[in-house]
Structures are given as structure tokens and as C-alpha cells.
Amino acid sequence: MTVMPADLSGIDVRAEIERLRKERNAVILAHYYQKPELQDLADFVGDSLELSRKAAETDAEVIAFCGVKFMADTAKILSPNKIVVLPDLNAGCSLEDSCPPEKFKAFREAHPDHIALTYINCSTEVKALSDVIVTSSSAETILQQIPLDQKIIFGPDRHLGGYLARKFNREMLLWPGVCIVHEAFSETELLKLRAQHPNAPIAAHPECPPHIVDHADYVGSTSGILQYAKTIPGDTLIVATEPHIIHQMQLAIPDKTFIGAPGADGNCNCNICPYMALNNVEKLYLSLRDLSPRVEIEEPLRLAAKKSLDRMLEMASGTVGKGDLGAR
């Protein structure tokens, strides 16, 4: 547990954040998986790419990204002239950790006739080694634009890749990474919960393993799950993703009940992302005060990674033809 400096005890941290936000011309971003107090302080709350794109559209000089490292890196890739800070530089991602760039490079070289369709939850170096980046909300649209005879590597999330492969009957080589949060949900406990709430639909993120996704009434990204919550006819929804998304659901639809899907023992905190939890209000204040920890990316690497992100944005909008994709 990180101990904050004693000299913060007499400081109104939230007031100082507001002062620094204006003084630094800063925009504060918070992912849906952040603690509610950080979501409430943010200018924008959302999915990782959505947040980076919104920040790029602002005239802010500083981006304070309350999320994890690959998200802040993506913001820097899209906004190279802005200062990007992450409250805790140790806020990583199990999917990014599962896919070391040197191993991914070797895997690509062993399959030269495959293109790399890579989930955004990866390092800048892996983005630079990829052909197209996808998000959980854009993956289906992009996959359907890739010719059926084109061989595909999908990484680093084998559950998202497997979900896409099953849904579209596409054979893909799957990198064996998983999200430790979505891997933690228990099918047995989920079925017990559904028995207690037989009329409640289940919404699941596609990073969940098949034994969870197969019970879901809706499968989609965090923003998609939030939108789905607004449409359900009943008053209760079971949510199989990181539970801090429920804060936004409660704000948007206060008259409905949202229940987080359980872990192995029915009530553990194993479905709370430990990396996201490293950020807090005090660290956000310090990052704005000191403009540190700062995200820096060397320009050749940034440009190489941006190509795969740009291709994703083009394909998500339908502006790339099927003939434009092929193995390197």
C-alpha cells in the first residue's frame, strides 16, 4: 500500500485539483473502471479510445488520464503535442503484460501470411507491430471487412478473439492472454445469482471466458453495456465486467438495480481491477501539480503505432476497402 506524503493532510485536494485543472489548461479523463470519486472529478468518463479521441479534440495542454498505462500511451499517440500524465505509472494491464513485444514479433515472423488484428489493450510496441488495432466496440465491424481467405492473428485477449471467431465462424490464431478481472467470474455463482433474479438479464464484456459469455443476454464493450442498461424493460441487470461501471449506470438510471457478477466465492473483490485501483484522488492531484509521472514515446515508435490505430479508425467508419488489407 502506497503511503501519501504527510504534507497533503492539510490540503483541500479536490479544490487544488480544480485550481490546477484551470491553471494547467488540463483535461481529466477517467475510465469506467476507475473509482467513483475519480469518475466524478473527470471532464470525460468512458472507454479508453473514446477518451483519447475526446481529449485530442480539446484545446487542453495537459491530459491527466485516470486509467492504465496503455490508455495513457494511446492518448499520447493521438496527442503528441500535449503533456500526458498518469496518476500512478504502475497502473498496468494483465493483457499488456501477457504480450511482450519481442515474443509478439517472433510470433508474427513465424506466420508471415497472417495479418495482426490486435486488441487495444497492448503496449505501444505491440501496436507498432500490428496491422489493425480493434476495441471491443469496433472489433466486429472491422473483422467483417477482412477477406475470408485472409489469415489472422488475434491478440492479446484469447477470450475476445475466441468470441469473435465463434460468432463469425472465422479461424484465427489466438495469443493466449487474458484479463485477470474478467477471468475471475464464476459460472456457478453467476447461475446462483440468476436463480435469485430470474427476470434479470445478464450483460457481459467479451473479455469474459465462454462459460460466462454463453449465459449473457447482451455481450459488448463497457459503453455498450451502459447503453444496454438503459434499454432493459425490467428493473434489474446483472453486470459481468469490472463493477465500477455500475457507478455510471446508477447515475444514468437511478431507478434500476445493478448487480455485479460474482467471483469464485460469491462475494470476493477479485473482479475489481487491481491496476485501475492504484489511481486515487491524491495521486491525481500530485500528477497535476508536478506534471509527473509523464508519458513519453519516441517519435518513430509513436508514428509506427499510430498507423494501426489510424487503420482501425478508418475501418470502423467503413472507409477502407477489403482489398486494402493483406499480410505484410
C-alpha positions in Angstrom: 0.0 0.0 0.0 1.4 3.4 -1.0 1.6 6.0 1.8 1.0 9.5 0.6 3.3 12.3 1.8 2.2 13.7 5.2 2.2 17.3 3.9 -1.1 16.5 2.0 -3.0 16.3 5.2 -3.7 20.0 5.4 -4.5 20.4 1.7 -8.0 20.5 0.2 -7.0 18.1 -2.6 -10.2 18.5 -4.6 -10.1 22.2 -4.5 -6.4 22.1 -5.6 -7.4 19.8 -8.5 -9.9 22.3 -9.7 -7.3 25.1 -9.4 -4.7 23.1 -11.3 -7.2 22.0 -13.9 -7.6 25.6 -14.9 -4.0 26.7 -14.3 -2.6 23.9 -16.4 -5.3 24.0 -19.0 -5.8 20.3 -18.3 -8.5 17.8 -19.2 -9.1 15.0 -16.7 -10.1 11.6 -18.2 -11.5 8.7 -16.2 -12.1 5.2 -17.5 -15.4 3.5 -16.4 -13.3 1.1 -14.2 -12.0 3.9 -12.1 -13.2 4.6 -8.5 -16.4 6.7 -8.4 -14.6 9.7 -6.8 -12.3 9.9 -9.9 -15.1 9.5 -12.3 -16.9 12.3 -10.6 -13.9 14.6 -10.9 -13.4 13.9 -14.6 -14.2 16.0 -17.6 -14.9 12.9 -19.6 -15.7 9.3 -18.5 -15.7 6.5 -21.0 -13.8 3.7 -22.8 -10.1 4.1 -23.4 -10.1 5.1 -27.1 -13.2 7.2 -26.8 -11.5 9.2 -24.0 -8.2 9.7 -26.0 -10.2 10.9 -29.0 -12.2 13.4 -27.0 -9.0 14.7 -25.3 -7.4 15.1 -28.7 -10.3 17.3 -29.8 -9.9 19.7 -26.9 -7.6 22.7 -26.7 -6.2 21.3 -23.4 -2.4 21.4 -23.0 -2.4 18.6 -20.4 -4.2 15.3 -20.3 -4.5 13.6 -16.9 -5.6 10.1 -17.7 -7.1 8.2 -14.8 -6.8 4.7 -16.2 -3.9 2.4 -17.0 -0.6 2.8 -18.9 -1.7 1.6 -22.3 -4.6 4.1 -22.2 -2.3 7.0 -21.4 0.1 5.8 -24.1 -2.8 5.9 -26.6 -3.6 9.4 -25.6 0.0 10.4 -26.2 0.0 8.7 -29.6 -3.1 10.7 -30.7 -2.0 13.9 -29.0 1.8 14.1 -29.3 2.0 17.9 -28.5 0.0 17.6 -25.3 1.5 16.6 -21.9 0.0 13.3 -20.8 0.3 12.3 -17.1 -0.9 9.1 -15.4 -1.5 9.3 -11.6 0.3 6.0 -11.0 2.8 4.8 -13.6 2.5 1.3 -12.1 -1.1 1.1 -13.3 -0.6 -1.6 -15.9 -2.7 -4.3 -17.5 -2.6 -8.1 -17.4 -3.3 -8.2 -21.2 -0.4 -5.9 -22.0 1.8 -7.9 -19.7 0.8 -11.1 -21.4 2.1 -10.0 -24.7 5.8 -8.9 -24.6 6.8 -7.1 -27.9 9.8 -9.4 -28.6 7.6 -12.5 -28.3 4.8 -11.0 -30.4 7.4 -10.0 -33.1 8.7 -13.6 -33.2 5.2 -14.9 -33.4 4.4 -12.6 -36.3 7.6 -13.6 -38.1 6.6 -17.3 -37.7 3.3 -16.6 -39.5 4.2 -14.2 -42.3 0.9 -14.9 -44.2 -1.2 -13.6 -41.3 -2.2 -10.1 -40.5 -2.2 -9.0 -36.9 -5.6 -7.8 -35.6 -4.7 -6.6 -32.2 -6.8 -5.5 -29.2 -6.1 -2.0 -28.0 -5.1 -3.4 -24.5 -1.5 -3.8 -25.5 1.8 -1.9 -25.4 2.8 0.9 -27.9 5.5 -1.5 -29.2 2.9 -4.2 -30.0 0.6 -1.6 -31.7 3.6 -0.8 -33.9 3.9 -4.4 -34.8 0.2 -4.7 -35.7 -1.8 -4.1 -38.8 -5.1 -3.1 -37.3 -6.0 -2.2 -33.7 -9.5 -3.0 -32.5 -11.6 -2.1 -29.5 -14.3 -4.3 -28.0 -16.8 -2.0 -29.7 -15.2 -1.9 -33.1 -13.8 -5.4 -33.4 -16.9 -6.9 -35.1 -17.2 -4.1 -37.7 -13.6 -4.4 -38.6 -13.4 -8.2 -38.7 -16.3 -8.3 -41.2 -14.2 -6.1 -43.6 -11.3 -8.6 -43.7 -11.5 -11.0 -46.6 -12.5 -14.6 -45.6 -9.3 -16.0 -47.1 -7.0 -13.7 -45.1 -5.3 -15.5 -42.2 -5.5 -13.6 -38.9 -3.5 -13.4 -35.7 -5.6 -12.0 -32.9 -4.1 -10.9 -29.6 -3.6 -10.5 -26.8 -7.0 -11.4 -25.5 -7.9 -15.0 -26.3 -11.4 -14.7 -24.9 -12.3 -11.7 -27.1 -10.7 -13.4 -30.1 -12.5 -16.6 -29.4 -15.8 -14.8 -29.1 -15.3 -13.2 -32.5 -14.1 -16.5 -34.0 -17.2 -18.3 -32.8 -19.7 -15.5 -33.8 -18.3 -15.1 -37.3 -17.1 -18.6 -37.9 -13.5 -17.3 -38.5 -10.4 -19.3 -37.8 -7.8 -17.1 -36.1 -4.5 -17.8 -34.3 -5.1 -16.6 -30.8 -2.5 -15.1 -28.5 -3.0 -16.8 -25.1 -3.6 -13.6 -23.0 -6.5 -13.0 -20.6 -7.8 -10.2 -18.4 -7.4 -11.2 -14.8 -10.6 -9.3 -13.9 -12.9 -11.0 -16.5 -11.3 -14.3 -15.9 -12.3 -14.2 -12.3 -16.1 -14.5 -12.7 -17.6 -17.8 -11.6 -20.2 -19.6 -13.7 -21.6 -21.5 -10.7 -22.0 -18.3 -8.7 -23.5 -16.5 -11.7 -26.1 -19.2 -12.2 -27.0 -18.9 -8.5 -27.4 -15.2 -8.9 -29.6 -15.6 -11.9 -31.8 -18.1 -10.0 -32.3 -15.4 -7.3 -33.2 -12.9 -10.0 -34.8 -15.0 -12.8 -36.1 -12.0 -14.7 -32.8 -10.1 -14.7 -30.8 -10.2 -18.0 -27.0 -10.6 -17.9 -24.7 -8.2 -19.7 -21.1 -9.4 -20.2 -17.9 -8.0 -21.6 -16.4 -10.2 -24.4 -13.2 -10.4 -22.4 -15.1 -12.9 -20.2 -14.5 -16.6 -20.9 -17.0 -18.6 -22.9 -18.7 -20.1 -19.8 -19.7 -16.6 -18.8 -20.5 -15.1 -22.2 -22.7 -18.1 -23.1 -25.1 -17.1 -20.3 -25.3 -13.4 -21.4 -28.3 -11.7 -22.9 -26.0 -9.0 -24.2 -22.3 -9.1 -25.0 -20.5 -5.8 -25.6 -18.0 -3.1 -24.6 -18.3 -1.2 -21.4 -20.0 1.7 -23.2 -22.3 -0.8 -25.0 -23.2 -2.4 -21.7 -24.1 1.1 -20.3 -26.3 1.8 -23.3 -27.9 -1.7 -22.9 -28.7 -0.9 -19.3 -30.8 2.0 -20.4 -32.9 -0.2 -22.6 -33.8 -3.2 -20.4 -37.5 -3.4 -19.7 -37.1 -4.7 -16.2 -35.6 -3.1 -13.1 -32.6 -5.3 -12.5 -29.4 -6.1 -14.5 -26.6 -8.5 -13.7 -23.3 -7.0 -14.9 -20.3 -9.2 -15.8 -17.5 -6.7 -16.1 -15.4 -4.6 -13.8 -18.0 -3.3 -11.3 -17.0 0.4 -11.2 -19.1 0.8 -14.4 -22.1 0.4 -12.2 -21.4 3.9 -10.8 -22.3 5.4 -14.2 -25.3 3.2 -14.5 -26.6 4.4 -11.2 -26.1 8.0 -12.2 -27.8 7.5 -15.6 -30.7 5.2 -14.4 -31.1 5.7 -10.7 -34.4 3.8 -10.6 -32.9 0.5 -11.7 -30.8 -2.1 -9.7 -27.4 -3.3 -11.0 -25.7 -6.3 -9.6 -22.1 -7.2 -10.2 -21.5 -10.7 -11.3 -19.7 -12.7 -8.5 -16.3 -14.2 -8.3 -15.4 -17.7 -7.1 -16.7 -17.4 -3.6 -19.7 -15.4 -4.4 -18.6 -12.1 -2.8 -14.9 -11.6 -3.3 -13.4 -8.4 -4.7 -11.4 -10.4 -7.3 -13.4 -8.7 -10.1 -12.1 -5.2 -9.2 -9.1 -4.4 -11.4 -6.0 -4.0 -9.1 -4.2 -1.9 -11.7 -7.1 0.6 -12.0 -7.3 0.7 -8.2 -3.8 2.2 -8.0 -5.0 5.6 -9.0 -6.7 7.8 -6.4 -7.6 11.4 -5.9 -4.3 12.3 -4.1 -2.2 10.9 -6.9 -4.3 12.8 -9.5 -3.5 16.0 -7.6 0.2 15.2 -7.4 0.3 14.4 -11.1 -1.3 17.7 -12.0 0.9 19.6 -9.5 4.2 18.1 -10.7 3.2 17.1 -14.3 4.5 13.7 -13.4 4.6 10.8 -14.0 4.7 11.8 -17.6 4.1 9.6 -20.6 6.8 9.9 -23.3 7.0 8.0 -26.6 9.8 8.3 -29.1 8.5 9.7 -32.4 9.4 6.8 -34.7 7.6 4.4 -32.3 4.7 6.7 -32.0 4.2 7.0 -35.7 4.5 3.3 -36.2 1.9 2.6 -33.6 -0.4 5.4 -34.9 -0.6 3.6 -38.3 -2.5 0.6 -36.8 -4.8 3.0 -34.8 -5.5 5.1 -37.9 -6.4 1.9 -39.8 -8.8 1.0 -37.1 -10.5 4.4 -37.2 -10.8 4.2 -41.0 -12.2 0.7 -40.9 -14.6 1.5 -38.0 -16.0 4.2 -40.2 -16.1 2.0 -43.3 -13.7 3.9 -45.4 -11.2 1.1 -46.1 -11.9 -1.4 -48.8 -11.4 -5.1 -48.4 -8.6 -5.1 -50.9 -6.6 -2.7 -48.8 -5.6 -5.3 -46.2 -3.1 -8.1 -46.6 -0.3 -9.8 -44.8 3.0 -7.9 -44.5 
